Amino acid sequence: MTPIERIILVDDNEADNVYHEIMIRKAGFTGQVLVFETGVLALDFLRSDPLTTPSCIFLDINMPMLDGFEVAEEATPLLAGKPTVLLMMLTSSGSPADRARAAALPVIQGYQTKPLTVASVREILERGL
């Protein structure tokens, strides 16, 4: 197991990002937390980063311009062969259709409904990569 050193939040809701960063810190995470409020900005980062830092990306589904599924599809070639990155959907949607769509994309390795809790963050951190 490789410990997660960086958490990336991709969500257009600023209040959710603030709350989730608080939960991440309360869970004991001391690594880097990056926040991107659009999928476009997140993809720009992923294209420019070597993706060698063990990272967990929490990706919202409902965002303007590019939704989370579109971001995941665009990120697939960037994340291929990168065992250092865990991509999880983090969404308010409990829709079975969204869960099925996420499960059908191999790049998406988990589905978490909002909000993150200290317990859910700890579980992910303990699992690692």
C-alpha distance (Angstrom), angle and dihedral (degrees) to the residues before:
residue distance angle dihedral
M1 . . .
T2 3.79 . .
P3 3.82 115.3 .
I4 3.80 117.1 -123.2
E5 3.81 111.5 -112.0
R6 3.80 100.6 176.3
I7 3.80 134.5 36.3
I8 3.80 120.1 -161.2
L9 3.81 119.0 -161.7
V10 3.80 115.7 -160.2
D11 3.79 109.2 -173.5
D12 3.80 134.6 125.5
N13 3.82 91.4 -143.6
E14 3.80 107.9 92.0
A15 3.82 93.5 -167.1
D16 3.82 90.9 54.3
N17 3.80 90.6 49.6
V18 3.81 92.2 51.3
Y19 3.81 92.1 46.8
H20 3.81 93.4 46.2
E21 3.80 92.5 49.6
I22 3.82 88.6 52.7
M23 3.83 90.4 51.5
I24 3.82 90.7 47.0
R25 3.81 91.0 52.6
K26 3.82 92.7 43.8
A27 3.81 87.4 54.0
G28 3.79 87.2 61.9
F29 3.79 99.6 -103.6
T30 3.81 109.5 153.5
G31 3.80 98.7 173.8
Q32 3.78 130.3 98.1
V33 3.82 120.1 -59.3
L34 3.80 116.6 -162.4
V35 3.79 123.2 -171.9
F36 3.80 126.7 -158.4
E37 3.79 119.5 -178.4
T38 3.81 95.1 -161.8
G39 3.75 134.6 42.4
V40 3.81 88.7 -129.3
L41 3.82 91.6 60.7
A42 3.80 91.4 45.5
L43 3.81 91.8 51.5
D44 3.81 90.7 48.1
F45 3.80 88.1 54.4
L46 3.81 93.4 46.8
R47 3.81 90.6 50.1
S48 3.82 91.8 52.4
D49 3.83 100.1 39.8
P50 3.82 120.3 82.6
L51 3.83 88.0 -136.1
T52 3.79 92.8 -138.1
T53 3.83 95.0 124.0
P54 3.83 108.9 91.5
S55 3.80 101.2 -108.9
C56 3.78 141.6 176.6
I57 3.79 115.6 -152.5
F58 3.81 117.6 -158.3
L59 3.79 107.5 -160.4
D60 3.80 124.5 -167.6
I61 3.80 117.7 -143.5
N62 3.81 103.3 -148.8
M63 3.79 107.9 61.9
P64 3.80 133.0 132.6
M65 3.82 122.3 -105.4
L66 3.82 95.2 12.0
D67 3.79 121.2 21.5
G68 3.78 121.0 -145.7
F69 3.78 93.9 -95.8
E70 3.80 91.2 53.0
V71 3.81 89.8 48.8
A72 3.81 90.5 50.1
E73 3.81 91.5 49.8
E74 3.82 91.6 48.6
A75 3.81 90.4 46.4
T76 3.81 94.4 50.0
P77 3.83 96.4 90.4
L78 3.82 90.3 42.3
L79 3.80 92.3 53.6
A80 3.81 97.4 39.6
G81 3.78 109.6 120.5
K82 3.82 91.7 8.4
P83 3.82 106.3 123.0
T84 3.81 87.0 172.8
V85 3.82 93.4 74.9
L86 3.80 128.3 73.7
L87 3.82 113.0 -169.7
M88 3.80 116.7 -161.0
M89 3.77 131.2 173.8
L90 3.81 111.7 -125.1
T91 3.76 108.5 -170.6
S92 3.77 146.2 144.5
S93 3.81 87.6 -127.9
G94 3.76 116.6 104.7
S95 3.79 89.4 173.2
P96 3.81 114.0 142.9
A97 3.82 87.9 -141.9
D98 3.82 91.6 56.5
R99 3.82 91.0 46.1
A100 3.81 90.4 50.5
R101 3.79 92.2 47.3
A102 3.82 90.4 50.4
A103 3.81 91.3 48.0
A104 3.81 89.8 51.6
L105 3.82 92.2 58.9
P106 3.83 108.8 77.5
V107 3.82 92.0 -156.1
I108 3.84 90.5 64.4
Q109 3.79 108.2 80.9
G110 3.79 101.1 178.6
Y111 3.79 146.4 9.6
Q112 3.79 121.1 -139.4
T113 3.79 125.4 177.8
K114 3.79 119.2 -138.8
P115 2.85 137.0 -66.9
L116 3.78 108.4 49.3
T117 3.77 111.9 -137.3
V118 3.79 129.7 -157.0
A119 3.82 87.9 -109.6
S120 3.81 94.5 50.6
V121 3.82 91.9 47.8
R122 3.81 91.7 48.5
E123 3.79 90.4 50.4
I124 3.80 91.3 53.5
L125 3.80 92.6 44.4
E126 3.81 92.1 49.0
R127 3.80 90.9 50.0
G128 3.80 91.6 50.3
L129 3.78 121.0 173.1
